[in-house]
Amino acid sequence: MKDAIQKVTNAIIERSQKPRAAYLDMLKQTQDKSPARGCLSCSNMAHVVAASPDYEKTPIAQGAGINIGIVTAYNDMLSAHQPLATYPDFIKEKARSLGATAQVAGGVPAMCDGVTQGLPGMELSLFSRDVIAMSTAISLTHNVFDAVACLGVCDKIVPGMIIGALQFGHLPAVFIPAGPMVSGISNAEKARVRQQFAAGEVDELALMDAETASYHSAGTCTFYGTANANQLLMEMLGVQLPSTSFINTGTPLRDALTASSVEQVINMASKKIGLSSVVTEKSMVNALVGLLATGGSTNHTLHLLAIARAAGIIVTWDDFNNLSRAVPLLARVYPNGTADVNHFRDAGGIAFLVHELRRAGMLHQDTVNVMGEGLDAYEREPAPAGEQLSNGSSSEIVWSPAVKTSRNTDVLRSVDEAFDQEGGIRLLKGNLGQAMVKVSAVAEEFHIIKAACRVFSSQHAMLDAFANNELDRDVIVVVRFQGPAANGMPELHKLTPPLAVLQDRGYKVALLTDGRMSGASGKIMAAIHVAPEAMRSGNIGKLCDGDIVCIDAVRGELSVELSEQELASRPVLEAPAETQTLGRNLFDVFRDRVSGAEYGADVLF
């Protein structure tokens, strides 16, 4: 194991001793009362099986076999979740063939950041993660299940589901994705048209044509944002089958992997291997390493902290930073390149990635996953058995060793030929607090930006200033009162195209915000998740137009050129009044309770 990675692992284990022990003790108290259905009275059980087919009533009621609780994020508005409509019946049929049963335990909300970008609904996006966690807990709290199958894909859904499932960590759990859509218009072309629209060079019709050519069918969007990073992370954690993430929706192989997922969770249940045995300090480090090696979403500097805390594990931004300095960047997938996740899969995908990271001593082998122990299974790629019948396999899936050489070095490389010797995420500290930056898609000449700032309290005010040509200069754009306590910490991805326009005009520009930027944050230097946020008296709330701000991703510094005395004497401006429409008023309790971004921005732990 590489020394730097072992050092971070040891630090996590040490600081997590007490909360991890408390978490495991909580689960033991639950597990000691299993099987859960044995505690139900006849009256209780009658409700459980009332709607079940007659041939399943007795097995469920008597606890004669494994009963899988399905938690689903299905809705048919979102392309990533629309394919999940047929999954419950498919899972039930497969379970039945294996002598088990399955029931839909409940559903969770699934909202789309792509739909709500720049709109009021985005203020509920991050909070939806914790609602999903609670919804997952409600689904499982009937306490009649021996295993869990989670059906979810996108940004807040998967983190929320695993946070909720971890409260039932005595049960085995498997995550089953729907897969991405096939590739549409290239990401480079999509980004080009977005910039043209921001610059007023094309009309809205041209923009709409480009967007619908990109997002064009059922399945997950193909860029490497938070949704697809979710899938990779679930594999690195060991709660999802190997190389399952990026198999296209609606294919025979997709169905075969879903069937195999059911088989594996039943096997785990028979061996009583709970989710808590899979999600450990070491598997969390594996997930962090995988994220950094692929230049994954900055949203996971929040989500992974929250997931870890749900399992009694304390991960910090310093862990991200220290690992990022030790983990090479092995993938270029949009927004860190022009390729999409289908190209990443075709180049060798997660199996090749795991092979390379293991070869370099960057992954913990002594972990448990849905396939068993160790990571050998995660160095294999699946294919339908019908395509390789010559090997004599009778399985629905043939597992082949990962390729040892990338099929496309523009997309995926070995450790020896890495795109960069460091990962894509860095921590900044200074008199403005802490912030995260993602540099994997930012050209080296923009890794240090020092300029007079222009301060806004909303993204819409910034966009208006751009439209009025007020930002045509070297500038650090400050957008504050966007933190979790202020308005739920919306993504500010709509700021990327105009900032990119300014950069292309020859200006040095950057964004500084206590909001989020997005899993699709790209070529603009963006210091995000500033903590403390303005709403909680953070110094970002004291900045004035013209202050000289420095964002230095090389030395890891975030500062304003003001004396300590002057900075301390400045008042924090009051947050602008928020219009609590579209359900936002229901989340006042979340805004009051939410932790800072540096703790995962959650309301649960």
TAKA-V312276 format. One record per backbone hydrogen bond with DSSP energy under -0.5 kcal/mol. NH is the residue of the N-H (numbers start at 1). CO is the residue of the C=O. E is the energy in kcal/mol with one decimal. If there is no record, write none. Layout:
nh->NH co->CO e->E
nh->NH co->CO e->E
This chain:
nh->2 co->361 e->-3.6
nh->5 co->2 e->-0.5
nh->6 co->2 e->-2.4
nh->7 co->3 e->-2.6
nh->8 co->4 e->-1.7
nh->9 co->5 e->-2.3
nh->10 co->6 e->-2.8
nh->11 co->7 e->-2.0
nh->12 co->8 e->-2.4
nh->13 co->9 e->-2.6
nh->14 co->10 e->-2.5
nh->15 co->11 e->-2.4
nh->16 co->12 e->-1.3
nh->17 co->14 e->-1.1
nh->20 co->16 e->-2.8
nh->21 co->17 e->-2.1
nh->22 co->18 e->-2.3
nh->23 co->19 e->-2.2
nh->24 co->20 e->-2.6
nh->25 co->21 e->-2.1
nh->26 co->22 e->-2.0
nh->27 co->23 e->-1.9
nh->28 co->24 e->-2.1
nh->29 co->25 e->-1.8
nh->30 co->26 e->-1.2
nh->31 co->27 e->-3.3
nh->32 co->28 e->-2.4
nh->33 co->30 e->-1.5
nh->34 co->31 e->-1.9
nh->38 co->35 e->-1.3
nh->39 co->36 e->-2.1
nh->40 co->37 e->-1.3
nh->45 co->41 e->-2.8
nh->46 co->42 e->-2.0
nh->47 co->43 e->-1.1
nh->47 co->44 e->-0.7
nh->48 co->44 e->-1.1
nh->49 co->45 e->-1.8
nh->50 co->46 e->-0.8
nh->52 co->49 e->-1.3
nh->56 co->53 e->-2.2
nh->57 co->53 e->-1.1
nh->57 co->54 e->-0.5
nh->58 co->54 e->-0.7
nh->60 co->56 e->-2.1
nh->61 co->57 e->-2.7
nh->62 co->58 e->-2.8
nh->63 co->59 e->-0.6
nh->63 co->60 e->-0.7
nh->64 co->59 e->-2.0
nh->65 co->59 e->-0.7
nh->68 co->66 e->-0.5
nh->68 co->101 e->-2.8
nh->69 co->147 e->-3.0
nh->70 co->68 e->-0.6
nh->70 co->103 e->-3.1
nh->71 co->69 e->-0.5
nh->71 co->149 e->-2.4
nh->72 co->70 e->-0.5
nh->72 co->106 e->-2.1
nh->73 co->151 e->-2.1
nh->81 co->78 e->-0.9
nh->82 co->78 e->-1.8
nh->83 co->79 e->-0.6
nh->84 co->81 e->-1.3
nh->85 co->82 e->-1.5
nh->86 co->83 e->-1.1
nh->87 co->84 e->-0.8
nh->88 co->84 e->-0.7
nh->90 co->86 e->-1.7
nh->91 co->87 e->-3.1
nh->92 co->88 e->-2.6
nh->93 co->89 e->-2.3
nh->94 co->90 e->-2.3
nh->95 co->91 e->-2.9
nh->96 co->92 e->-2.5
nh->97 co->93 e->-1.8
nh->98 co->94 e->-0.8
nh->98 co->95 e->-1.0
nh->99 co->96 e->-1.6
nh->100 co->95 e->-3.0
nh->101 co->66 e->-2.8
nh->103 co->68 e->-2.7
nh->105 co->70 e->-2.1
nh->105 co->103 e->-0.9
nh->106 co->70 e->-1.4
nh->108 co->72 e->-2.1
nh->113 co->111 e->-0.5
nh->116 co->112 e->-1.7
nh->117 co->113 e->-0.9
nh->118 co->491 e->-0.5
nh->119 co->116 e->-2.4
nh->122 co->116 e->-0.7
nh->122 co->119 e->-1.7
nh->123 co->120 e->-2.0
nh->124 co->121 e->-1.9
nh->125 co->122 e->-1.3
nh->126 co->122 e->-0.5
nh->128 co->124 e->-1.6
nh->128 co->125 e->-0.5
nh->129 co->125 e->-0.6
nh->129 co->126 e->-1.3
nh->130 co->126 e->-0.6
nh->130 co->127 e->-0.6
nh->131 co->127 e->-1.7
nh->132 co->128 e->-2.8
nh->133 co->129 e->-2.0
nh->134 co->130 e->-2.2
nh->135 co->131 e->-2.6
nh->136 co->132 e->-2.7
nh->137 co->133 e->-2.0
nh->138 co->134 e->-2.4
nh->139 co->135 e->-2.3
nh->140 co->136 e->-1.8
nh->141 co->137 e->-1.4
nh->143 co->140 e->-2.0
nh->146 co->67 e->-3.2
nh->147 co->67 e->-1.1
nh->148 co->172 e->-2.0
nh->149 co->69 e->-2.4
nh->150 co->174 e->-2.6
nh->151 co->71 e->-3.1
nh->151 co->149 e->-0.5
nh->152 co->150 e->-0.7
nh->158 co->154 e->-1.6
nh->159 co->155 e->-0.5
nh->160 co->156 e->-2.1
nh->161 co->157 e->-2.7
nh->162 co->158 e->-2.4
nh->163 co->159 e->-2.1
nh->164 co->160 e->-2.3
nh->165 co->161 e->-3.0
nh->166 co->162 e->-2.0
nh->167 co->163 e->-0.5
nh->167 co->164 e->-1.2
nh->168 co->165 e->-1.9
nh->169 co->166 e->-1.3
nh->171 co->168 e->-2.5
nh->172 co->146 e->-0.7
nh->174 co->148 e->-2.1
nh->175 co->239 e->-2.7
nh->176 co->150 e->-2.7
nh->177 co->175 e->-0.5
nh->181 co->220 e->-2.2
nh->185 co->213 e->-1.9
nh->187 co->338 e->-0.7
nh->190 co->186 e->-2.2
nh->191 co->187 e->-2.6
nh->192 co->188 e->-2.0
nh->193 co->189 e->-2.3
nh->194 co->190 e->-2.1
nh->195 co->191 e->-2.1
nh->196 co->192 e->-2.3
nh->197 co->193 e->-2.5
nh->198 co->194 e->-2.2
nh->199 co->195 e->-2.0
nh->200 co->197 e->-1.4
nh->201 co->196 e->-3.1
nh->202 co->196 e->-0.7
nh->207 co->203 e->-1.7
nh->208 co->204 e->-2.7
nh->209 co->205 e->-2.3
nh->210 co->206 e->-1.9
nh->211 co->207 e->-2.5
nh->212 co->208 e->-2.5
nh->213 co->209 e->-1.2
nh->214 co->210 e->-0.9
nh->214 co->211 e->-0.6
nh->215 co->211 e->-2.8
nh->216 co->214 e->-0.9
nh->219 co->79 e->-2.7
nh->220 co->179 e->-2.0
nh->224 co->334 e->-3.0
nh->225 co->223 e->-1.7
nh->229 co->225 e->-2.1
nh->230 co->226 e->-2.6
nh->231 co->227 e->-1.3
nh->232 co->228 e->-2.0
nh->233 co->229 e->-2.6
nh->234 co->230 e->-2.3
nh->235 co->231 e->-1.6
nh->236 co->232 e->-2.5
nh->237 co->233 e->-2.5
nh->238 co->234 e->-1.0
nh->239 co->234 e->-2.1
nh->240 co->234 e->-0.8
nh->244 co->241 e->-1.4
nh->247 co->244 e->-1.2
nh->248 co->246 e->-0.6
nh->249 co->180 e->-1.6
nh->251 co->248 e->-0.9
nh->255 co->251 e->-1.8
nh->256 co->252 e->-2.4
nh->257 co->253 e->-2.4
nh->258 co->254 e->-1.8
nh->259 co->255 e->-2.5
nh->260 co->256 e->-2.3
nh->261 co->257 e->-2.1
nh->262 co->258 e->-1.7
nh->263 co->259 e->-1.9
nh->264 co->260 e->-2.4
nh->265 co->261 e->-2.2
nh->266 co->262 e->-1.9
nh->267 co->263 e->-2.0
nh->268 co->264 e->-2.3
nh->269 co->265 e->-2.2
nh->270 co->266 e->-2.2
nh->271 co->267 e->-1.2
nh->272 co->268 e->-0.5
nh->272 co->269 e->-0.8
nh->273 co->268 e->-2.4
nh->274 co->272 e->-0.9
nh->275 co->171 e->-2.6
nh->276 co->169 e->-2.5
nh->277 co->274 e->-1.4
nh->278 co->274 e->-0.6
nh->278 co->275 e->-1.0
nh->279 co->275 e->-2.7
nh->280 co->278 e->-1.1
nh->284 co->280 e->-2.3
nh->285 co->281 e->-1.7
nh->286 co->282 e->-2.1
nh->287 co->283 e->-2.0
nh->288 co->284 e->-2.3
nh->289 co->285 e->-2.7
nh->290 co->286 e->-2.3
nh->291 co->287 e->-2.3
nh->292 co->288 e->-2.4
nh->293 co->289 e->-2.5
nh->294 co->290 e->-0.9
nh->294 co->291 e->-0.6
nh->295 co->292 e->-0.9
nh->296 co->291 e->-2.6
nh->298 co->518 e->-0.6
nh->300 co->297 e->-1.2
nh->301 co->298 e->-2.1
nh->302 co->299 e->-1.5
nh->303 co->299 e->-2.2
nh->304 co->300 e->-1.6
nh->306 co->302 e->-1.9
nh->307 co->303 e->-3.0
nh->308 co->304 e->-2.3
nh->309 co->305 e->-2.1
nh->310 co->306 e->-1.7
nh->311 co->307 e->-0.9
nh->311 co->308 e->-1.2
nh->312 co->309 e->-1.7
nh->313 co->308 e->-2.8
nh->315 co->313 e->-0.8
nh->320 co->316 e->-1.5
nh->321 co->317 e->-2.5
nh->322 co->318 e->-3.0
nh->323 co->319 e->-2.5
nh->324 co->320 e->-2.6
nh->325 co->321 e->-1.6
nh->326 co->323 e->-1.4
nh->327 co->323 e->-1.8
nh->328 co->326 e->-0.5
nh->329 co->420 e->-2.3
nh->330 co->293 e->-3.1
nh->330 co->328 e->-0.7
nh->331 co->293 e->-1.0
nh->332 co->411 e->-2.6
nh->334 co->339 e->-3.1
nh->336 co->333 e->-2.7
nh->341 co->222 e->-2.6
nh->344 co->340 e->-2.0
nh->345 co->341 e->-2.6
nh->346 co->342 e->-2.4
nh->347 co->343 e->-1.7
nh->348 co->344 e->-0.6
nh->348 co->345 e->-1.3
nh->349 co->344 e->-2.3
nh->352 co->348 e->-1.6
nh->353 co->349 e->-2.0
nh->354 co->350 e->-3.0
nh->355 co->351 e->-2.2
nh->356 co->352 e->-2.5
nh->357 co->353 e->-2.6
nh->358 co->354 e->-2.7
nh->359 co->355 e->-2.3
nh->360 co->356 e->-1.6
nh->361 co->358 e->-1.9
nh->362 co->357 e->-2.8
nh->365 co->363 e->-0.5
nh->367 co->365 e->-2.4
nh->369 co->372 e->-3.4
nh->370 co->238 e->-2.3
nh->372 co->369 e->-1.8
nh->374 co->367 e->-2.8
nh->378 co->375 e->-1.1
nh->379 co->376 e->-1.7
nh->380 co->377 e->-1.0
nh->381 co->400 e->-3.2
nh->383 co->398 e->-1.2
nh->385 co->396 e->-2.1
nh->387 co->384 e->-1.9
nh->388 co->385 e->-1.8
nh->389 co->386 e->-0.5
nh->391 co->388 e->-1.7
nh->392 co->389 e->-2.1
nh->398 co->383 e->-3.2
nh->399 co->397 e->-0.5
nh->400 co->381 e->-2.9
nh->400 co->398 e->-0.6
nh->402 co->379 e->-2.9
nh->407 co->347 e->-2.6
nh->411 co->408 e->-1.7
nh->412 co->408 e->-2.4
nh->413 co->330 e->-2.6
nh->417 co->414 e->-0.7
nh->418 co->415 e->-1.1
nh->419 co->329 e->-2.0
nh->420 co->329 e->-1.0
nh->423 co->324 e->-3.2
nh->424 co->292 e->-0.8
nh->426 co->437 e->-2.6
nh->428 co->435 e->-3.1
nh->429 co->556 e->-1.8
nh->430 co->433 e->-1.3
nh->432 co->558 e->-1.3
nh->433 co->430 e->-2.0
nh->434 co->531 e->-2.9
nh->435 co->428 e->-1.7
nh->436 co->528 e->-2.5
nh->437 co->426 e->-2.4
nh->439 co->424 e->-2.6
nh->439 co->437 e->-0.6
nh->440 co->424 e->-0.9
nh->442 co->439 e->-1.2
nh->446 co->443 e->-2.3
nh->447 co->444 e->-1.8
nh->449 co->551 e->-2.5
nh->451 co->549 e->-2.0
nh->453 co->547 e->-2.2
nh->454 co->476 e->-1.9
nh->456 co->478 e->-2.8
nh->462 co->458 e->-1.3
nh->463 co->459 e->-2.2
nh->464 co->460 e->-2.0
nh->465 co->461 e->-2.0
nh->466 co->462 e->-2.2
nh->467 co->463 e->-2.3
nh->468 co->464 e->-1.6
nh->469 co->466 e->-2.0
nh->470 co->465 e->-2.6
nh->473 co->471 e->-2.2
nh->475 co->508 e->-1.6
nh->476 co->452 e->-1.6
nh->477 co->475 e->-0.6
nh->477 co->510 e->-2.8
nh->478 co->454 e->-2.8
nh->478 co->476 e->-0.6
nh->479 co->477 e->-0.6
nh->479 co->512 e->-2.3
nh->480 co->456 e->-2.3
nh->480 co->478 e->-0.5
nh->486 co->483 e->-0.5
nh->487 co->483 e->-2.2
nh->488 co->483 e->-0.6
nh->488 co->484 e->-1.0
nh->489 co->483 e->-1.3
nh->492 co->516 e->-1.4
nh->495 co->492 e->-2.1
nh->496 co->493 e->-1.7
nh->498 co->494 e->-0.6
nh->499 co->495 e->-1.9
nh->500 co->496 e->-2.6
nh->501 co->497 e->-2.0
nh->502 co->498 e->-2.1
nh->503 co->499 e->-2.3
nh->504 co->500 e->-2.5
nh->505 co->501 e->-1.2
nh->506 co->503 e->-1.8
nh->507 co->502 e->-1.8
nh->509 co->507 e->-0.7
nh->510 co->475 e->-1.4
nh->511 co->525 e->-2.3
nh->512 co->477 e->-2.9
nh->513 co->527 e->-2.4
nh->514 co->479 e->-0.8
nh->516 co->490 e->-2.0
nh->521 co->518 e->-1.4
nh->525 co->509 e->-0.6
nh->527 co->511 e->-3.1
nh->528 co->436 e->-2.8
nh->528 co->526 e->-0.8
nh->529 co->515 e->-2.3
nh->530 co->513 e->-1.9
nh->531 co->434 e->-2.4
nh->536 co->533 e->-1.1
nh->537 co->534 e->-1.5
nh->538 co->533 e->-2.3
nh->541 co->538 e->-2.0
nh->542 co->539 e->-2.0
nh->543 co->540 e->-0.8
nh->546 co->453 e->-2.9
nh->547 co->544 e->-2.2
nh->549 co->451 e->-2.4
nh->549 co->547 e->-0.7
nh->550 co->559 e->-2.9
nh->551 co->449 e->-2.9
nh->552 co->550 e->-0.6
nh->552 co->557 e->-2.7
nh->553 co->447 e->-2.8
nh->553 co->551 e->-0.6
nh->556 co->552 e->-1.1
nh->557 co->552 e->-2.2
nh->558 co->429 e->-1.4
nh->559 co->550 e->-2.0
nh->561 co->548 e->-2.8
nh->562 co->560 e->-2.3
nh->567 co->563 e->-2.6
nh->568 co->564 e->-2.1
nh->569 co->565 e->-1.7
nh->570 co->566 e->-1.1
nh->573 co->541 e->-1.5
nh->573 co->571 e->-0.6
nh->580 co->578 e->-0.7
nh->581 co->579 e->-1.6
nh->584 co->581 e->-1.9
nh->585 co->580 e->-0.5
nh->586 co->583 e->-1.4
nh->587 co->584 e->-1.6
nh->588 co->585 e->-1.2
nh->591 co->587 e->-2.1
nh->592 co->588 e->-2.0
nh->593 co->589 e->-1.5
nh->594 co->590 e->-2.6
nh->595 co->602 e->-2.4
nh->599 co->596 e->-2.1
nh->600 co->597 e->-1.8
nh->601 co->596 e->-2.1
